[in-house]
Amino acid sequence: MELARASLSALAALLLAGCALLPSDGASPSDAGASPAPPAAADATGTPGPTDASSAPSVDVPTRIIDRGEHGSYGVVTLDLADWDVRVDWPRRADGTDMASYIAHHPGIAVLTNAGIFSDDLTPGGLLVADGTELRALNLADGYGNFHLKPNAVFEIRDDGTAAVVDSTRYDPAGVAQATQSGPALLLDGQIHPQFNEHSTNTALRSGVGVSPDGRTVYLVITRTYVTLWDFATMFRDELGVHDALYLDGQISQLWVAGEPDPTPYLGPYAGVIAAYPR
C-alpha cells in the first residue's frame, strides 16, 4: 500500500512539474471569446447523459503561476462569480468519479478539480450539496487524518451568488446551493490553522480552495511542488489576499482547465468534484 501511494505521489509530481495546465506566462491555454453550451442535465440517478466533449467550444480560463521559491510553486485558477458558474457534484457511481469521463459528459465545462477528502468506498468524507440538494450530511465526528484535523470547514456557493469558506461547526444550510466539506481549514478569518507549524517538514502535493473577502471570487489552487500546510495557507493569505481557505486533498489531486489534455485516470477515481462553467 505504501509503495502504491509513493508511486502515485511520484506520478502526480511528474504530471505537475511538466503541467501545461497553468502556463508560466499567465496566458490562457485556449482561445478567448467563445460561449459554450450549458451543462448537460443529469438523469434521476445524478448521472449525466452522454455528450461529445470535443464539440465543446474553448474558453479563456484565468490562470497563473505563483512561484514562492523554497516555499513552493502554485497553479491558480481565478473565478469571478459574476462570470463563472461554480458547482459541486457527486455522480454517486459505485466505481467513483473519473474526471475525464465527467468532462466528456458535461459540455461547456471549463474547470474541474476533485472536491473534499473522500473515503475508501469512494463517498465524500463529509457534507456535499449539489444544486441545493444535500447528498451527504455534515460530518463533525472526531477521527484521524487531515479531514479530522479540527477546525475543518465547508466551501459553499450561496443562492445570492457569493461564496464562503466557513468553520464546519458554524455551517448554516439556509441559502446554500453548492457545498463540499473537507479539512483542515487552511485559513479562517485570516488566521492560520492553530496546529500548523511554520517549521514543519511534512510536505506533499496539495489542492485547495479560497474565497475573496467580499465572497465574489473563488480561487482553485494546486501545488506544483511539495509544500507544507503552513506554506499553502500563507500563499492564500499573502499572495491572493484570502481570509478563508480550505484544504481539498493532496497527492492524487488534479486541476483541469479547458484546452488541456484529459486528466489522467491513474490518480483517480474520486468522489465529489468542483466544476466551473462560463456564464
Disulfide bonds with the S-S distance in Angstrom:
none
